[in-house]
Amino acid sequence: MIKSGGSFYYKGKSCIIGAIILLNGLHHLVATSHILSKIGDHLEVNGMQVAVTSILKDLDLALVELPSVCEVELTNLGNAAVLEDAILFNEIHSIRCRVLSAGASLIYLSFPCSDMPQPGDSGSPILQKGKVIGFISSALLTDCMGVAISANVLLNMRGFGR
């Protein structure tokens, strides 16, 4: 089953699935674009070869259309609640954090300095109140902060949910 927090392989390296969404009637995998190179790049998910179909560089997001034969779990997306607890999660681990600020496209997070996201965590979903509110894009080790792309970006995409 392909789902949020799961993994795919790109150039032999394990990467994190941020979300699975329905866009224009087709299932898409969402990942951070800074780990990929370009549209058409091939990656492997559940033993299948698929290609990057869209890169939203300004938003650090990439979309990968999945074949209709894929078994997927659609991601329940939501809005961030400021000054509330959240969890970064993936197949490997989960890290508690707190939402400090949330805008239209970015969410700023505070992490325990002893438990920060690592480079392999890029794209990991941020969960709050049972919904994915964003995807980790970067971590600032000097002040134990993180920046996530807001799920609002996907919720506001034309064709989302259809």
C-alpha positions as CSV (number, residue, x, y, z in Angstrom):
1,M,0.0,0.0,0.0
2,I,1.4,3.4,-1.0
3,K,0.7,6.0,1.7
4,S,1.9,9.2,3.4
5,G,5.0,8.6,5.4
6,G,6.0,5.6,3.3
7,S,9.0,5.5,1.0
8,F,10.0,5.4,-2.6
9,Y,13.5,5.0,-4.2
10,Y,15.3,7.6,-6.3
11,K,18.7,6.9,-7.6
12,G,19.0,4.0,-5.2
13,K,18.2,6.1,-2.2
14,S,15.1,5.8,0.1
15,C,13.0,8.9,0.1
16,I,9.8,9.9,1.9
17,I,6.2,10.1,0.5
18,G,4.6,13.3,1.8
19,A,1.1,12.5,0.7
20,I,-1.1,10.7,-1.7
21,I,-3.7,12.9,-3.3
22,L,-6.4,12.8,-5.9
23,L,-5.8,15.5,-8.6
24,N,-8.0,15.6,-11.7
25,G,-9.3,12.1,-11.0
26,L,-5.8,10.6,-10.8
27,H,-3.8,9.5,-7.8
28,H,-0.5,11.4,-7.3
29,L,2.4,10.9,-4.9
30,V,3.6,14.1,-3.4
31,A,7.3,14.6,-2.4
32,T,9.7,17.5,-1.8
33,S,11.2,18.6,-5.1
34,H,14.7,19.4,-3.7
35,I,15.4,15.6,-3.6
36,L,14.6,15.1,-7.3
37,S,16.2,16.6,-10.4
38,K,13.5,17.2,-13.1
39,I,10.3,16.3,-14.7
40,G,10.6,12.8,-16.2
41,D,13.0,11.5,-13.5
42,H,12.3,7.9,-12.7
43,L,11.7,6.6,-9.3
44,E,10.5,3.3,-7.8
45,V,7.5,2.9,-5.6
46,N,6.2,-0.5,-4.5
47,G,8.4,-2.2,-7.1
48,M,7.0,-0.1,-10.0
49,Q,8.8,2.5,-12.1
50,V,7.1,5.8,-12.2
51,A,8.1,9.3,-13.4
52,V,7.9,12.8,-11.9
53,T,5.1,14.5,-13.7
54,S,5.3,18.0,-12.2
55,I,7.7,20.1,-10.2
56,L,6.5,23.1,-8.3
57,K,10.0,24.5,-7.5
58,D,8.8,27.7,-5.8
59,L,6.9,25.4,-3.4
60,D,9.5,22.6,-3.1
61,L,6.9,20.0,-4.2
62,A,6.9,17.3,-6.8
63,L,4.0,15.3,-8.1
64,V,4.2,11.8,-9.5
65,E,1.2,10.4,-11.2
66,L,0.6,6.8,-10.1
67,P,-0.8,4.0,-12.3
68,S,-4.4,3.2,-11.7
69,V,-3.5,-0.4,-10.6
70,C,-1.7,1.0,-7.4
71,E,-3.2,0.3,-4.1
72,V,-3.1,3.7,-2.3
73,E,-4.3,5.3,0.9
74,L,-5.4,8.9,0.2
75,T,-4.0,11.4,2.7
76,N,-6.3,13.3,4.9
77,L,-5.0,16.9,4.6
78,G,-5.8,19.8,7.0
79,N,-4.8,23.2,8.2
80,A,-2.2,23.9,10.9
81,A,-3.3,25.1,14.3
82,V,-0.7,27.6,15.5
83,L,0.9,27.0,18.9
84,E,-0.3,23.4,19.0
85,D,1.7,20.2,19.1
86,A,2.3,18.1,16.0
87,I,4.4,15.1,14.9
88,L,6.8,14.6,12.0
89,F,6.4,10.9,11.0
90,N,7.7,8.4,8.5
91,E,8.4,4.7,8.3
92,I,11.6,5.1,10.3
93,H,10.6,7.3,13.2
94,S,8.4,10.1,14.5
95,I,9.5,13.4,16.1
96,R,7.3,15.6,18.3
97,C,7.3,19.3,17.3
98,R,5.2,22.4,17.8
99,V,3.7,24.7,15.2
100,L,5.0,28.2,15.8
101,S,3.5,30.0,12.8
102,A,1.5,29.0,9.7
103,G,1.1,31.0,6.5
104,A,-0.5,30.3,3.1
105,S,2.5,28.2,2.0
106,L,4.9,27.7,4.9
107,I,4.7,26.4,8.4
108,Y,7.4,27.1,11.0
109,L,8.1,24.4,13.6
110,S,10.0,24.1,16.8
111,F,11.7,20.7,17.6
112,P,13.4,19.4,20.7
113,C,17.1,20.2,20.1
114,S,18.0,16.6,21.0
115,D,15.6,15.2,18.3
116,M,15.9,17.1,15.1
117,P,14.8,16.0,11.6
118,Q,17.7,14.5,9.6
119,P,18.5,15.0,5.8
120,G,16.6,11.7,5.0
121,D,13.5,13.1,6.6
122,S,12.8,15.6,3.7
123,G,9.2,15.4,2.7
124,S,8.0,13.7,5.9
125,P,4.4,14.6,6.7
126,I,3.6,16.7,9.7
127,L,0.6,15.4,11.5
128,Q,-1.8,17.4,13.7
129,K,-5.2,16.3,15.0
130,G,-5.2,13.3,12.7
131,K,-4.5,15.3,9.5
132,V,-1.4,16.0,7.5
133,I,-0.8,19.7,7.7
134,G,2.5,19.9,5.9
135,F,5.8,18.4,4.7
136,I,9.2,19.0,6.2
137,S,11.4,20.9,3.8
138,S,14.4,22.1,5.9
139,A,15.7,22.1,9.5
140,L,17.8,24.8,11.1
141,L,20.0,23.0,13.6
142,T,21.3,26.1,15.2
143,D,18.0,27.1,16.6
144,C,16.1,23.8,16.6
145,M,13.6,25.0,14.0
146,G,12.1,23.5,10.9
147,V,10.2,24.8,7.9
148,A,7.4,22.8,6.3
149,I,5.5,23.3,3.1
150,S,1.8,23.8,4.1
151,A,-0.8,21.2,3.0
152,N,-2.9,24.3,2.0
153,V,-0.8,24.5,-1.2
154,L,-2.3,21.2,-2.2
155,L,-5.8,21.9,-0.9
156,N,-5.9,25.0,-3.0
157,M,-4.7,23.4,-6.3
158,R,-7.1,23.4,-9.2
159,G,-8.4,19.9,-9.7
160,F,-7.7,18.8,-6.1
161,G,-10.1,16.1,-4.9
162,R,-11.5,15.4,-8.4
